[in-house]
């Protein structure tokens, strides 16, 4: 979708994880060392996002001063809407 909107996509910066805190850590460790100009990391779940700051801090980055970390977890449907 980003490319379709005219944004350049660097495929090296897209990593996969298993939606766990450890998955977030592992994904952050796989970010390329040459990606020194990152100012934000966005992950697919809030739980994964919890694992990212420790990895970034070990790499000398301050969170959130140097690099922001965000995630998204789909909102739960209220019990009244569940079937």
Secondary structure, DSSP 4 states (H G I P E B T S, - for coil): -TGGGT----GGG-----SSHHHHHHHHHTS-TT-TT--EEEESSHHHHHHHHHHHHHTT--TTTT-EEEE--PPPPPGGG--
